Amino acid sequence: MEKTKKIFCLLCAVMLGCTLLACTPAADPAEPAVSAETAAPAVSDPVEAAATADELNALIEQYQAAGDFDGVYRAALKLAELEPQNAEAYLTAAGALLALNEQNEQEMKRILALGLTNAPESAEAITSWQDENGLGAAQKAAFVPDYTDVSQINTEGTTPGNLTNAMKRGYTWMGGLVTSQAGWVYFSRIDNGYALYKMRADGSELMALSSVHAVALNVAGDWLYFANVDDGKCPYRMRTDGTGLEKLADFSCGFLSVEGDWIYCDASTEEYFHLSKLKIDGSEETVLFDGPIIFCCVYDGYVYFDIKSMDEGGFLRIAIDGTGKQQLLTSMPSFYCIVNDRIYFTEESDPTLIKSMNLDGSDITEVYRANDTVVAVNISGKLLILAKGISYDNDGLTLSGAIQIVSLDTGEVVREWETTTEPLSVAEGLLFFTEDQENMAWSCINLETFETIPTK
């Protein structure tokens, strides 16, 4: 219907233009002829040179084949002047204008996307302009997923290692800062107020996503799920191209994890603290555990989480249907990550030792002992990545003195360098680590080549 209205309006404009041209008074025959010496140069425009309908129709076909809609419009408009009863001429001119309009709209989108990438601090103004001028809705309608095959779609929106690599800011934890799907990496820029960005794994096509600031990032299929920093860390989702922002619930959450059609998170308001699950559209909220928890993440049908309690505290898991709660450790691990059905962790009682155990808490094994306190751990493939040493520690914000990369197969140190960092995130063969000297901006390296990948 909207396109029909556009065509009707454009057709009216074309007919009005033809009418005005037809009413233009003829030249006064009494005016003297222009001499050969002062005559205007010969016309080089094929449309102006065309004198018959056949010539104009031939030009229209030529311009249409070349995608020159400006040429189509001008030739069709002149054809309508020569043959005022030729309805096809009016429709061809109107259709050319419509095509030009669509080309201009695509160019506007390209320019605005470039603006979001190069001027992220103005993302809110650019997004508002898009919405005010109807381009936001057009972008949503034209959504194209980042994956090219359904086999590339995540079944789990993030990894426990990425979600629990968190920093404490005041009374709240900020984790889940990086996730990935189908060769695309989505990340939250700590140095830019947790603004959302995405890029390909080789660092190309880096771009800002909308004007949202977010943590606890999960990507699954067409949607990016997160805790919205701009709205009290309430759970939200939006399309992976930054459109279609939706609020899913009114509670706050620090850790959000997606598996299948469900979201699992630590839900809190002024009245309650829960481990909850809800459908990915925000419906059917269900309480799995009543009480304050942290570091919750779903993995293979269970939600793993920490409880700080004298009675039943420590590290626990519960089935996604709310049954089978099990205490895995009596103390809270400093962090944990789960890879290939093994849980890797350290404990405050022995902070230099990294251990692993089965998903049910059995078979606790020593993995690697560092020569200093381990403050963060993550795993990528066969590489154990740890931040060690304490260069700064204040109310939960602990910065390391160095990063060490260790082979899980041999236990040998592959690479080590000094840096003041805390969270370690991995995605698509990349390591993301923060730099305190640069306002906690991300540094990123390829773990195979150790090449630096730009993130801003």
LINLIN-V262616 format. One line per field, one symbol per residue. phi: phi as a letter, one per 30 degrees, with the letter a starting at -180 (. if undefined). A space follows every 50 residues. Layout:
phi = ???
//
This chain:
phi = .ddddddddddddddddddddddddddddddddddedcdddedcdedddd cbdddddddeddddddicdddeddddddddddbecddddddddddddddd ddddddddddddddddddbedceddddddeddcidddddddcebdddcbd ddddcbdacedddddbccbicbcbbidbaaahicccbcdddbiiddbbad dcjdhdadchcdcabhdbbbidbccacdddbiiddbbaddcjcidbdcac ccbcbbbcbicbcbadcbbdcabbcbbbddcjdhdbdcackdbbhdadah ibccacbcaddbdjcbbbddcjcidbdcbdcdddaabbbhibccabbddb dccccbaddcjdhdbdcacdcaddcabbbbiccccbcbiccabahjcccd cacbcbdddcidddaaadacbbdbbbahicccbdbddciiddcbbddcci ddcdba
//
